[in-house]
Amino acid sequence: MAKNLTTEEFKKRMAIEAPNISLVSDYKNWHTLITLRCEKCGAIFIRAPRHKPDYVCPNCLENKDEPKHRTTDDFKEMLKNIDNSILVTSEYISSDKPINCQCLKCGRIWTSTPNRLLQGKGCNVCKRKGKYPKRLRAIFTLMKQRCYNSKAPNYKQYGGRGIEICEEWLQNPYKFFDWALQNGYADDLTIDRINVNKNYCPKNCRWITKTQQTYNKTNSLFVTYNGETKNFTEWCNILGIDKIKARNDYKRIKDFNEIVRRQKPKS
């Protein structure tokens, strides 16, 4: 999410996106309602702030485009031409009065204004589903299970050790999805905690291959070679030495540098 704006910064955005609408109240954040005024007709109305503040005056819209005698059936017919996946389940009163609707695709029930529906602002759930890969949703579900479901097969290695998901992701999975897409997610990669003893959070997670992930387990053996610490198997693969023989030798001498000196790299 963008940084929190000042009132003046938000006014500058509005001047570009909605030049006929002015801000009456102070802008605080994306969640606090703001009061707006239409410079054409003088109408005062309240809206939630938007990242793209392209506000439309409900009074002007009603007077210009909407006959006073519009019925619920009239509105349903108009909406059908814009989005036929929305079912209106309450009576139409006016363009700015909330109306109940249901998405025929996902079943979601919510309240919106006829204005927003006619502007194509329909079901947010369906829009989000199309934006994020299905695999990401499965990854998040499995992540929750191993952290919070005591019956999950691998709960003992995660939730049983106190591993959790940060509040930001747990409360809003879409923030996890956004983070994933912005930080290297690909269909052939898996989520990995950099420090296996810390939680799932933006600073402690990354996307790596399954092979790389096998190097980062709680029972992994890490050794230092030439001042750099890596997983024992990973070092063997990099240096081209026999990992089985190296591991047997390590049980006896506990000196990985000496083991490397004893083994000739494979040609």
Buried (B, 14 or more C-beta within 10 A) or exposed (E): EEEEBEEEEBBEBBEEBBEBBBBEEEBBEBEEEBEBBBEEEEBEBEBEBBEEBEBBBBBBBBEEEBEEEBEEEEBEEBBEEEBEBBEBEEEBEBBBEEBEBBBBEEEBEBEBBBBBBBEEBBBEEBEEEEEBBEEBBEBBEBBBBBBBBEEBEEBEBBBEEEBBBBEEBBEEBEBBBBBBBEEEBEEEBBBBBEEBEBBBBBEBBBBBEEEBBEBBEEEBEEBEBEEEEBBBBBBBBEBEBBBEEBBEBBEEEEEBEEBBEEBEEEE
